[in-house]
Amino acid sequence: MENAEHEHKIKLVLNDSIKEIREELENNFQNCKVEIPDENSCLIISKERVALLPILQLLDSKGVSVYEAKEIKPSLEDVFVKITGIEAFKLKREKEKGRMQK
């Protein structure tokens, strides 16, 4: 099942937004994608495991404090959907049903 995960996600809880430095983070850590789900957190997403110290040092140099770092693992449902492609199949069926009803 570990082979089905394919990406590592780390959620950082921050004291401030990093919208202004998101691009700088992605440029400095090219194997990482940064998502900002809300004002005081971010997700670091990568295909490989990520060393956190360089990220934490960059954030600290920008005046951003990190209060928590947590690995986000996919649920069994997420893994199942990824392996089987069932979600894409459901969407296709729903579209087909919509065409038949018109």
NUGU-906367 format. One record per residue (C-alpha): residue in three letters; x, y, z; chain; residue number from 1. Coordinates in Angstrom, 3 decimals, always signed. Example, Ala and Ser with C-alpha at 12.3 -4.5 7.8 and 13.67 -1.06 7.14 Angstrom:
! NUGU-906367
REC   aa        xx        yy        zz  ch    i
REC  Ala   +12.300    -4.500    +7.800   A    1
REC  Ser   +13.670    -1.060    +7.140   A    2
***
This chain:
! NUGU-906367
REC   aa        xx        yy        zz  ch    i
REC  Met    +0.000    +0.000    +0.000   A    1
REC  Glu    +2.919    +2.351    +0.580   A    2
REC  Asn    +3.676    +2.305    -3.151   A    3
REC  Ala    +0.212    +3.729    -3.821   A    4
REC  Glu    +0.828    +6.875    -1.770   A    5
REC  His    +3.303    +8.461    -4.232   A    6
REC  Glu    +3.618   +11.726    -2.356   A    7
REC  His    +4.588   +13.012    +1.040   A    8
REC  Lys    +2.660   +15.836    +2.689   A    9
REC  Ile    +3.764   +17.866    +5.680   A   10
REC  Lys    +1.381   +20.375    +7.235   A   11
REC  Leu    +3.057   +23.321    +8.932   A   12
REC  Val    +1.147   +25.482   +11.421   A   13
REC  Leu    +2.490   +29.033   +11.194   A   14
REC  Asn    +2.199   +32.377   +12.975   A   15
REC  Asp    +1.536   +34.230    +9.717   A   16
REC  Ser    +0.577   +33.742    +6.081   A   17
REC  Ile    +3.283   +32.773    +3.591   A   18
REC  Lys    +1.419   +33.824    +0.443   A   19
REC  Glu    +4.151   +36.358    -0.377   A   20
REC  Ile    +6.973   +33.815    -0.094   A   21
REC  Arg    +5.240   +30.750    -1.541   A   22
REC  Glu    +6.996   +31.104    -4.890   A   23
REC  Glu   +10.374   +31.584    -3.182   A   24
REC  Leu    +9.820   +28.368    -1.193   A   25
REC  Glu    +8.967   +26.416    -4.344   A   26
REC  Asn   +11.995   +27.867    -6.164   A   27
REC  Asn   +14.394   +27.036    -3.313   A   28
REC  Phe   +12.962   +23.542    -2.847   A   29
REC  Gln   +12.247   +22.541    -6.427   A   30
REC  Asn   +10.971   +19.070    -5.623   A   31
REC  Cys    +8.256   +20.589    -3.427   A   32
REC  Lys    +4.877   +22.112    -4.125   A   33
REC  Val    +3.412   +24.476    -1.533   A   34
REC  Glu    -0.332   +24.737    -0.935   A   35
REC  Ile    -1.903   +27.252    +1.428   A   36
REC  Pro    -5.188   +25.836    +2.780   A   37
REC  Asp    -5.697   +28.737    +5.212   A   38
REC  Glu    -4.048   +31.870    +6.601   A   39
REC  Asn    -1.884   +30.160    +9.248   A   40
REC  Ser    -0.835   +26.901    +7.636   A   41
REC  Cys    +0.720   +25.408    +4.556   A   42
REC  Leu    +1.211   +21.994    +3.004   A   43
REC  Ile    +4.602   +20.961    +1.692   A   44
REC  Ile    +4.028   +18.259    -0.951   A   45
REC  Ser    +6.781   +16.203    -2.543   A   46
REC  Lys    +7.346   +12.882    -4.285   A   47
REC  Glu   +10.310   +12.229    -1.957   A   48
REC  Arg   +10.735   +12.717    +1.765   A   49
REC  Val   +11.660   +16.318    +2.589   A   50
REC  Ala   +14.329   +17.564    +4.986   A   51
REC  Leu   +12.486   +20.084    +7.153   A   52
REC  Leu   +15.403   +22.018    +8.661   A   53
REC  Pro   +16.232   +24.003    +5.481   A   54
REC  Ile   +12.540   +24.901    +5.057   A   55
REC  Leu   +12.249   +25.928    +8.704   A   56
REC  Gln   +15.408   +28.033    +8.430   A   57
REC  Leu   +14.093   +29.864    +5.356   A   58
REC  Leu   +10.762   +30.542    +7.049   A   59
REC  Asp   +12.540   +31.766   +10.193   A   60
REC  Ser   +14.730   +34.118    +8.130   A   61
REC  Lys   +11.492   +35.634    +6.750   A   62
REC  Gly   +10.040   +36.130   +10.235   A   63
REC  Val    +7.631   +33.216   +10.030   A   64
REC  Ser    +7.478   +30.947   +13.078   A   65
REC  Val    +6.486   +27.303   +12.747   A   66
REC  Tyr    +4.512   +25.973   +15.715   A   67
REC  Glu    +3.792   +22.472   +14.469   A   68
REC  Ala    +4.844   +20.104   +11.687   A   69
REC  Lys    +2.668   +17.086   +11.012   A   70
REC  Glu    +2.899   +14.395    +8.355   A   71
REC  Ile    -0.417   +13.951    +6.543   A   72
REC  Lys    -1.020   +10.379    +5.442   A   73
REC  Pro    -3.731    +9.476    +2.933   A   74
REC  Ser    -6.818    +7.700    +4.215   A   75
REC  Leu    -7.590    +4.164    +3.088   A   76
REC  Glu   -10.300    +5.637    +0.871   A   77
REC  Asp    -7.785    +8.005    -0.780   A   78
REC  Val    -5.427    +5.103    -1.495   A   79
REC  Phe    -8.265    +2.941    -2.827   A   80
REC  Val    -9.459    +5.689    -5.168   A   81
REC  Lys    -5.927    +6.296    -6.396   A   82
REC  Ile    -5.278    +2.597    -7.045   A   83
REC  Thr    -8.610    +1.758    -8.662   A   84
REC  Gly    -9.415    +5.006   -10.416   A   85
REC  Ile   -12.975    +4.532    -9.145   A   86
REC  Glu   -13.554    +8.294    -8.785   A   87
REC  Ala   -12.903    +8.900   -12.491   A   88
REC  Phe   -15.230    +6.013   -13.307   A   89
REC  Lys   -18.017    +7.523   -11.140   A   90
REC  Leu   -17.663   +10.926   -12.815   A   91
REC  Lys   -17.833    +9.363   -16.259   A   92
REC  Arg   -21.008    +7.434   -15.315   A   93
REC  Glu   -22.631   +10.559   -13.889   A   94
REC  Lys   -21.887   +12.479   -17.104   A   95
REC  Glu   -23.334    +9.646   -19.194   A   96
REC  Lys   -26.483    +9.561   -17.048   A   97
REC  Gly   -26.874   +13.317   -17.478   A   98
REC  Arg   -26.760   +12.967   -21.279   A   99
REC  Met   -29.363   +10.189   -21.287   A  100
REC  Gln   -31.824   +12.180   -19.145   A  101
REC  Lys   -31.807   +15.206   -21.504   A  102
***
